[in-house]
Amino acid sequence: MTTDADTKMKLYFVSHDDDDGENYDLFVGAYNPDAVLRYWQEFSDYDKEGGHNNNKQPDRIFEVPTTPPAEPGALTWGDIKLVEDL
């Protein structure tokens, strides 16, 4: 069984806009994508009426590379891994 202590923490970018256009984008440090989802939901868990909304699902989650590229320049979306099947 793998625990958090056995794995390396990664940086993730969570992208989400709600139906009203409210932006919930967030960078999250976590050991795995399941934890990313949980941390993001906890951070953005209030709807407009002030109630909890922990069932909110992000539009996309990306694993952000934390090692700089070999050459200076912009990273493209192709350089960033899309996390699937949460």
ChimeraX attribute file (.defattr): number of C-alpha atoms within 10 A of each C-alpha:
attribute: neighborCount
match mode: 1-to-1
recipient: residues
	/A:1	3
	/A:2	6
	/A:3	7
	/A:4	10
	/A:5	8
	/A:6	9
	/A:7	11
	/A:8	9
	/A:9	12
	/A:10	16
	/A:11	18
	/A:12	25
	/A:13	20
	/A:14	21
	/A:15	17
	/A:16	18
	/A:17	12
	/A:18	12
	/A:19	7
	/A:20	6
	/A:21	8
	/A:22	9
	/A:23	11
	/A:24	16
	/A:25	17
	/A:26	15
	/A:27	16
	/A:28	21
	/A:29	17
	/A:30	19
	/A:31	18
	/A:32	16
	/A:33	21
	/A:34	11
	/A:35	13
	/A:36	22
	/A:37	20
	/A:38	14
	/A:39	15
	/A:40	22
	/A:41	19
	/A:42	15
	/A:43	13
	/A:44	15
	/A:45	15
	/A:46	14
	/A:47	11
	/A:48	7
	/A:49	6
	/A:50	8
	/A:51	9
	/A:52	14
	/A:53	14
	/A:54	16
	/A:55	10
	/A:56	17
	/A:57	16
	/A:58	16
	/A:59	12
	/A:60	14
	/A:61	23
	/A:62	18
	/A:63	20
	/A:64	18
	/A:65	14
	/A:66	9
	/A:67	6
	/A:68	9
	/A:69	11
	/A:70	6
	/A:71	6
	/A:72	7
	/A:73	8
	/A:74	8
	/A:75	11
	/A:76	7
	/A:77	10
	/A:78	7
	/A:79	12
	/A:80	14
	/A:81	13
	/A:82	14
	/A:83	14
	/A:84	9
	/A:85	5
	/A:86	10
